[in-house]
Amino acid sequence: FRRVLFRSAFEELMVLAVGMTFILIIGGIDLSVGSVLALAASAVSVAILGWGWGVVPAALLGMTCAAVAGTITGSITVAWRIPSFIVSLGVLEMARGVAYQMTGSRTAYIGDAFAWLSNPVAFGISPSFIIALLIIFIAQAVLTRTVFGRYLIGIGTNEEAVRLAGINPKPYKIMEIGRAHV
């Protein structure tokens, strides 16, 4: 149990699940999340190994790449009224292709730059696990205690009713799909 609970990929899945939860709440389906993660990781590795960037600027570059891919998905979905399932399938292939091109289809080892995230600090709990829990708690608070969260739930429940209530759901959908990729 301990190996499953505190291994590095588990935290990654926890954070991805939060983003996917928000997309599902607004009535969308996103298949591109794994490939966008690969694109962001490729950008980070190229920035650190190829360009000599530090950890923080490289991480910000990776998050920016993910946000751009998500915003593209959301914009096309909303502007052209194409189901997010179809658009995200196209973005999946686009992100995967760009990630392959950036890395030359090779695995890159970035060294110990991010090792501190997976090293246990107390009781076998790593900083990445604590960060993932914080993200989950913040997401829960946003959904249940903010107007923004209520708007998202309303959009997923009945988008037409939200529109008739005077709220334009389009920017919220675009923003949420873009944010969920980060």
N, C-alpha and C positions, 0 to 999 in steps of 0.2 A: 504494500500500500504506500509506503513512504517513497519508494522509487517512482511510483506513478504520480504521486501528489506533488513532489518537489523537483521534478525534472524540468529542464528549460522549455521544451516544446509545449508543456501543459499551459504555462503562462501565456505563450503565444496564442494558443487556441482560445484561452479565456478572453483575451483582448479582441481577437477576431470574432468571437461569438457575440460580444457586445455590439460591434459594428453591424453584424448581420442581423441582430435583433432589431436594431433601429430601422434597417432597410425593410425587414419583414413587417414591422409595425406600420410603416407608411404604405404597405401593400405592394412592395416590390420584391423581386428575386434577383440576386446578383451572383453570377457564376464566376466572375472574374477576380474574386478576392485573392485567391491563391496565386494567380499569375501577377497580379498587381503587387503582392507581397514579394514575389521573386524580382520584379522590376525594381522595387524600392531597395531590396537587398543588393541587387546588382549595382545600382547607383551608389550605394554606400561603399561597396567594395572597390569600385573604380575610383571613387573620390579619395579613399584612404590609401589604396595601393598605387594607383596610377598618378594621382595629382598631389599626393602628400598632404591631404587635408587632415585636420584633427577630427576627433570623434564627434563632437557636437555639431560642427558645420556639415559633416558627412551625414549625420542622422537627420539634420534639418533638410538636407537635399533629398534624402530618401522619402521623408514625409511629404515634401513638396511634390515629388514625382507621383506618389500615391494619391495626393489630393487632386492633382491635375487629371489623372486617369479617372478618378471618381467624378470629378466635375464634368468631364467629357461624357461619361456614361449618363449622368443625371441630365445634362443639357439636351442630349440627343433624345433621351427617353421622354422628357417633358415637351420639348419644342416640336418634335415630329410625332408625338403620341405613339411611339413604337414601344411595345412591351419591354420592360427592363430585362427580362429573360433573354430576348434576342440581342439587345444592345450589349449586354454584359458578355454574351458569347463572342461578339466581335471584339470587344475590348480585351477579353481574355487572350485571344489570338494575337492582338496587337501588342499587349504587354509582354507576352511570352516571347514574341519575335524580337522586340526591342531589348529585352533582358539577354537573349541569346547573342544578339549583335554586340551589346555592351561588353559582355564577358568573353566573347569568342567561343561560347559553348563550353567553357572550362569552369570548374569549381575554383573559387578563390578563397584562400585562408587569410583572414585579416588579422590573425595573431591574437594577442591578449587584450586588444582594445576594448572589447565588450565582456571580457571574462568576469569582471567584478559583478556583473548582473546575475550570474549564475552561482557565484560562491556563497554558500550559506553563511548567514550572519549570526543567527540565534535559533536554536532548536531545529536546525536543518532547513530553515526557511530562507530563501534567497531574496535579494532586493527585487528581482523581477516578479516574484510571487506577490510581494507587498504592493508593488506598482500595479499589478493586474487587479488585485483586490480593491485598491483605491479607484481604479477606473470603473470597476463594477459598481461600487457604492456611489460614485458620482453620476454614472449613467442612470441608476435607479432613482436618485434624487431629482435628476433632470426630468425624467419621465413622469414622476408622481407628484412633484412639488413645484413645477414651473409651468407657466403659460405655454412656453415653447413645447414642452412635453405633451401637454394637452392638445395642442395644435397637431402634433405628429400623430397622436392616437386618433384624433378626429379625422385626419386625412386618410388614415388607413381604414377607419371604420366606415366613413361615408364622405368621400371627397366632395360630392355635389352639395351636401348639407353644409360643409365648411365653406364652400364657395358662396352659397346663398347667405351665409351668416356674415359675409363681407370680408372674408379672409382669402387672399389669393394663395392657393396651395402650391403654385408652381415654384416660387423661389425657395419655399421650405423643402420641397422634394429635391431640388437640385442641390441645395446646401447640405441636406442630410446624406444624400448618396455620396457627395464629395467628402464630407467629414467622416463618414463610416469607413472609407478606404484608408484613412490615416490611422 
